[in-house]
Amino acid sequence: MPYTYEYPRPSVSADVVVVDLEKRSLLLIQRKKDPFAGCWALPGGFMDMDESAADAAIRELKEETGLVVSSVQQIGCYSAVDRDPRGRVVTVAFYTTASESDEFAAADDAEDAKWFPVDELPDLAFDHSEILADCFAKYPYGA
């Protein structure tokens, strides 16, 4: 289906907060590419035209970490005009749980993937600290 619009439109992405409830840890990826190359971030990426935001989150998590989850819960939508230096990007953030014992490995555009204790997180790329704060307000470590 061709899309032709008179008005500019944003890109849409999906990000995922992955928490191990037992260990109180968070899975992050280290970005391989700019913007924020070398920085830690939530797994995520751009939504394809033929998928929902939730499906994009599940796909991106698998592509960047190899971790497979069957469902995610929506945290919120983040649309600050300057949230991504590449251009106008709106993201839908999601929450899911996993275990540090689950197999994972950095792949695709992730240089590394690592679990961090939730009280010892590195500085995060984009507005991912805001997303985490909202996530833990809505889902206090999965409660």
C-alpha positions in Angstrom: 0.0 0.0 0.0 1.6 3.3 -1.0 1.7 6.1 1.5 1.7 9.7 0.3 1.1 12.5 2.8 1.2 16.2 2.6 2.4 16.5 6.2 5.7 15.5 7.8 5.4 12.5 10.1 7.5 10.9 12.9 9.1 7.6 13.0 7.8 5.1 15.6 10.0 2.9 17.8 9.5 0.5 20.6 11.7 0.0 23.7 11.6 -2.7 26.3 12.4 -2.7 30.0 13.4 -6.3 30.9 13.6 -7.0 34.7 14.7 -10.1 36.6 12.4 -9.9 39.6 14.3 -12.3 41.7 17.7 -10.6 41.3 16.2 -7.1 40.9 18.3 -6.5 37.8 17.7 -4.9 34.4 18.9 -6.1 31.0 20.5 -3.3 29.0 22.3 -3.2 25.6 25.4 -1.2 24.8 24.8 0.7 21.5 27.1 -0.1 18.6 26.1 2.8 16.4 25.5 6.5 16.8 23.7 8.2 18.3 25.0 7.3 21.7 27.5 4.7 20.4 29.0 2.9 23.4 26.3 4.1 25.8 23.9 1.7 27.6 20.2 1.7 26.6 17.0 -0.3 26.7 16.7 -2.8 23.9 14.5 -1.4 21.2 14.3 -0.1 17.7 12.1 1.1 14.8 8.7 -0.4 14.2 8.1 -2.1 10.8 5.0 -1.0 8.8 3.4 -4.5 9.2 3.6 -4.9 13.0 2.2 -3.5 16.1 4.4 -1.6 18.6 4.2 -4.6 21.0 5.3 -6.9 18.2 8.2 -4.5 17.4 9.3 -4.6 21.0 9.3 -8.4 21.1 11.2 -8.6 17.7 13.8 -5.9 18.7 14.5 -7.6 22.0 15.1 -10.9 20.2 17.3 -9.2 17.5 19.4 -7.3 20.0 19.8 -9.8 22.8 18.5 -13.2 21.6 16.0 -13.1 24.4 12.6 -14.4 23.5 9.5 -13.3 25.4 5.9 -14.0 24.5 4.3 -10.8 25.9 5.0 -7.3 27.0 3.0 -4.7 28.9 2.8 -1.1 27.8 4.5 1.5 30.1 3.7 4.6 28.0 4.4 6.7 24.9 7.3 9.1 24.8 7.1 11.9 22.2 9.4 14.8 23.3 10.4 16.6 20.2 14.1 16.3 20.9 14.2 12.8 22.4 16.2 11.4 19.5 18.9 13.4 17.7 18.3 11.5 14.4 15.0 13.2 13.9 11.4 13.1 15.1 10.9 9.7 16.8 8.0 8.7 19.0 8.6 5.5 21.1 6.2 3.2 22.8 7.8 1.6 25.9 7.0 -1.8 27.2 7.8 -3.9 30.3 8.5 -7.7 30.6 10.2 -10.0 32.9 13.0 -12.6 32.3 15.7 -14.3 34.3 19.4 -13.7 34.3 19.7 -17.4 33.7 17.9 -17.1 30.3 20.3 -17.3 27.4 21.1 -13.9 25.8 23.9 -12.4 23.7 24.4 -9.0 22.1 23.5 -9.0 18.4 22.3 -6.8 15.5 23.2 -3.2 16.5 24.0 -4.0 20.1 27.8 -4.1 21.0 27.1 -5.8 24.3 24.2 -6.9 26.5 24.4 -7.1 30.3 22.3 -7.4 33.4 22.7 -4.5 35.9 21.3 -4.3 39.5 18.5 -1.8 39.4 20.2 0.3 42.0 23.5 0.4 40.1 22.5 1.5 36.6 24.8 3.3 34.3 23.9 6.6 32.6 21.4 5.7 29.8 21.0 7.0 26.2 18.0 8.9 25.0 15.2 9.4 27.6 15.6 5.8 28.9 16.0 7.0 32.5 12.6 8.7 32.3 11.1 5.5 30.8 12.6 3.4 33.7 11.3 5.8 36.3 7.8 5.6 34.8 8.1 1.8 34.5 9.1 1.3 38.2 6.3 3.7 39.3 3.8 1.6 37.3 5.3 -1.8 37.9 7.4 -1.6 41.1 9.9 -4.4 40.2 7.0 -6.4 38.8 4.6 -6.0 41.7 
